[in-house]
Amino acid sequence: MATRWEAAGRLPAQHFWRQEAFSYLQDYPDIELITVLDESLHPLWLEERVVGPGERLQHLQAIAAQGDWLSHIQTSHEPHLSRAIHLNATDNSLLLAAPFRLAESGGIIVASLDLRGVLSDVLSDERNHFAVQIYQDEQLLFDSGRAKDEGLPIMLGENTLSLHHDIRWRLRAYQNSRDMHPSAVLPALVILFGLCFSFFLTLSQRLAHLANERSRHLKHLNRELESSLQQQANLEAWNQRVTRYSMDVLCTFDEHGRFTQVSPSCESVFGYRPEEMLGRRFVDFIIPEDRERTLAVFSKDMNLGGRQAPLFRNRYRHKDGSTVHVAWAAVWSEEEQASFAIAQDITRLAQSEAFIEEQRRILEMISTNSPLAATLNAICEVGEARFPGARYSILLVDNEGQRLVHGASPSLPAEFIQKVHGMLIGPGMGTCGAAAFHQALVVTEDIANDPNWEAYRTTALSHGLRACSSTPIKDRSGRVLGTFAIYQNETRSPSTEQLEFISAYAHLASIAIERERDRLSLEDSEQRYRSLFDHNPNPVFSFDAEGNILSANQSGCELSSYTRSEILGRHFSEFVDKQDLPRVLVHYQAVLAGEAQRYEVKLQTKQGDTREMDMVNLPTIVDGQVVGVFGVGKDITEHKAAERALHATLRDLERSNRDLQDFAFVASHDLQEPLRKIQAFSERLRLRAGGLDDEGRDYLARMNSAAGRMQGLIKDLLAYSRISTQSRPFVTLDLNRILAEVLQDMDMTLQESQASIDVGALPSVQGDETQMRQLLQNLVSNAVKFHQKDNPPQVRVHAEAVTDDQWTLCVADQGIGFDEKYLDRIFNPFQRLHARQAYAGTGIGLAIVKKIAERHGAQITATSRLGQGTTFRVTFKR
């Protein structure tokens, strides 16, 4: 048997082994038991003739006691015969052992022989005059039964037989004293010893002959089963590969739930090697919470009559202490009284299902507007339940975006929470501060030696915090909202599962934080809208798409004199003046098309009064669809009345302007005519003033001078009035050219005064060329005129503060200057700060400059110091 197994290079299938062993037991009645031992000398297979549990136990104990002998057989690689083994007071056995060596394993085939049966076949008690006893050392192995005290036995002789190695037996022959004389039985005695020797010499030959007979029989069977064996071998090889390389655990249980076979994959699933699980009950590996339920399912499976049981899931305790989720498929075999099962590791699936359920619960809290603190605490608690011993924390970025404040940390000490609350975002501010600053995952394996923990190290270590990993919580745009951190009580890096967890749940936290901020923003917006709606001093209405009033504020109700209950649900057309209704309906349709509208309309109040309104209609858009109209009105009844009054005033003003123009015409012709005559007759009198005394000539000179001043005042007054009445449209003006022409016109005056004019580049301006010429001439003339005696005028014309929006024209001199307390007076008509005799002029020049500047949208001002000069600044808009 061992030789054939070595030739095949593998063990036979178990049912083939059982069939072959049964044949040996049937053919050789003296063989009591055949067993196969593995390399560790543990029973692998066993077939026996005896059925009593006591006899089986005796044989197994006898085999186990031959440990040294069996080990010797493993190293010698040869068949061996054991010493006689004393089983009980009457039974002795011999062990025949043959080792075998296969490609990946080996073992020993052991057969137990009934020594009495073997010897009885040879030394039967038919020889009535003799008795034979066989001893091993001092132990009696066999007695033929005739050495009894019927008479004193006479020992006829003793011989020693050497069997295998150091095994020696002593044979003794006896004759009863009542029997024949020894000389008479001497031939029989010789024959008896010869038979004993022949037995032991031919024992091995007999066994070899039987083996040859058995071999021929097996060859015949092998030829018949060759095809079937090959198929079985292929199937067995395939099954072995499946068993060896399958990620699932293939196993069998007996009726007591003990593992009888386990595939090698059990080590990767449960952490135990197959030999560690064989013989142990499967319930010993199940976590306590699932044991009762699993046993109930196992009992139910045994009653299914061989039908496959429904899939079943439970949890096992891994050798390293972790929990393994397992899905089982099993079927009970009544014939073999065993359950064949396949266990699949579904820990990842269970974790995914738990992850989905946890996420569903968190998302439910978010969707039902649970308090943010409760949601964030729930996220941390999920992590602490999944990874016992770890502590989780969420910090939030404050409104200024500069610090991190406490969000949630159900298991961290209060002192540590208070310490890190308000930490600055940046390097050196703990793992969380650094993660928020770098906007990336930061891992601190050892808080005691990490520079980021300089400010918080003592507090962290005092509470047993040794490692920390933190990832930023970001919104959809990538802006950091906070951090999600895991703290551990030993120096280590987080596991891949922990990093995956904080990454996934940081996203959930961002959803919760954004939802909370959106909710607060929405509430704030609603409150602002409600405040704007309710407390707006102007009437505010909302309409549906058909034009029915959905809401109205208090101002709208007061304007219409209706209560809110009276106005809601009614169509706006009921309150619009009939003449305006067609135009308002056109505007309303335009708003429903998405275009904002503004128009004026007359509304009827409850008392029948008409109120004029300036209405603004805006479309109400939801999900890209216009679902209604929002209207804001302003009561312009008084404004329209004032507008009508203003129009009447403007008409009166136009009439006054015409009268002023008529006056200017009269002043330019009729008033100047008497002055010209006075001046003419005064000149004639001066030529004939020879008969007048000095006093008369003085009166004549004063009269002539007064007439000249009167004519100058009339001219200046006409120029002042023509600024508004004879203005021209604005065009783009080159002030550099206009200033050059002005200086050319003043050439004579400048030469007489020896004035020095410094001109800088001036920007262009939109304006009336005649009036801008007048402005430049008046300012330069003033600068030249008001100079100090014996000091020629020095004037600088330039631009300053030039921007895209405005620029300033500056005319500066080094003249006599003035006290700035008179700044408001100098721009009024006919206002003078000096005596007429000191400086000529009517005092209206600066008033003309101011009026021209105002018409051009400019502002004029001046700065001055007595005796140091004056600077006039005219600021134009561009």
Salt bridges, closest charged atoms under 4 A:
GLU20 OE2 - ARG4 NH2 1.77
ASP27 OD2 - ARG214 NH1 2.88
GLU32 OE1 - HIS59 NE2 2.92
GLU39 OE2 - ARG101 NH1 2.81
GLU47 OE2 - ARG18 NE 3.38
GLU48 OE2 - ARG56 NE 2.47
GLU104 OE1 - ARG244 NH2 3.46
ASP137 OD2 - ARG83 NH2 2.53
GLU138 OE1 - ARG170 NH2 3.67
GLU158 OE2 - ARG170 NH1 3.60
GLU158 OE1 - ARG172 NE 2.92
ASP179 OD2 - HIS129 ND1 3.72
GLU213 OE2 - ARG216 NH2 1.95
GLU224 OE2 - HIS220 NE2 2.84
GLU236 OE1 - ARG10 NH1 3.81
ASP254 OD2 - ARG258 NE 3.14
GLU255 OE2 - HIS256 NE2 3.58
GLU275 OE2 - ARG273 NE 2.85
GLU276 OE1 - ARG273 NH1 3.96
GLU276 OE2 - LYS319 NZ 3.01
ASP284 OD1 - ARG281 NH2 3.57
ASP290 OD1 - ARG293 NH2 3.44
ASP290 OD1 - ARG315 NH2 2.96
ASP320 OD1 - HIS318 ND1 2.91
GLU353 OE1 - ARG313 NH2 2.86
GLU357 OE2 - ARG360 NH2 2.69
GLU358 OE1 - ARG386 NH2 2.85
GLU364 OE1 - ARG360 NH1 2.96
GLU415 OE1 - HIS463 NE2 3.01
GLU454 OE1 - ARG457 NH1 3.24
ASP475 OD2 - ARG479 NE 3.27
GLU490 OE2 - ARG492 NH1 3.75
GLU497 OE2 - ARG348 NH2 3.90
GLU514 OE2 - ARG476 NH1 3.49
GLU516 OE2 - ARG519 NH2 2.74
GLU523 OE2 - ARG519 NH1 2.59
ASP524 OD2 - ARG528 NE 2.56
ASP534 OD1 - ARG530 NH1 3.39
GLU566 OE2 - LYS606 NZ 3.26
GLU574 OE1 - ARG570 NH2 2.83
ASP580 OD1 - ARG583 NH2 3.40
GLU600 OE1 - LYS640 NZ 3.25
GLU612 OE2 - ARG644 NH1 3.71
ASP614 OD2 - ARG598 NH2 2.59
ASP635 OD2 - ARG611 NH2 2.40
GLU638 OE2 - ARG611 NH2 3.55
GLU643 OE2 - HIS639 NE2 3.85
GLU643 OE1 - LYS640 NZ 3.19
ASP652 OD1 - ARG655 NH2 2.71
GLU673 OE1 - ARG676 NH2 2.60
GLU683 OE2 - ARG686 NH2 2.32
ASP694 OD1 - ARG697 NH2 2.16
ASP698 OD2 - ARG702 NE 3.20
GLU741 OE2 - ARG737 NH1 3.02
GLU741 OE1 - ARG773 NH2 2.63
ASP758 OD2 - ARG796 NE 3.50
ASP768 OD2 - ARG855 NH1 3.64
GLU769 OE2 - ARG737 NH2 3.19
GLU769 OE2 - ARG773 NH2 3.32
GLU800 OE2 - ARG873 NE 2.71
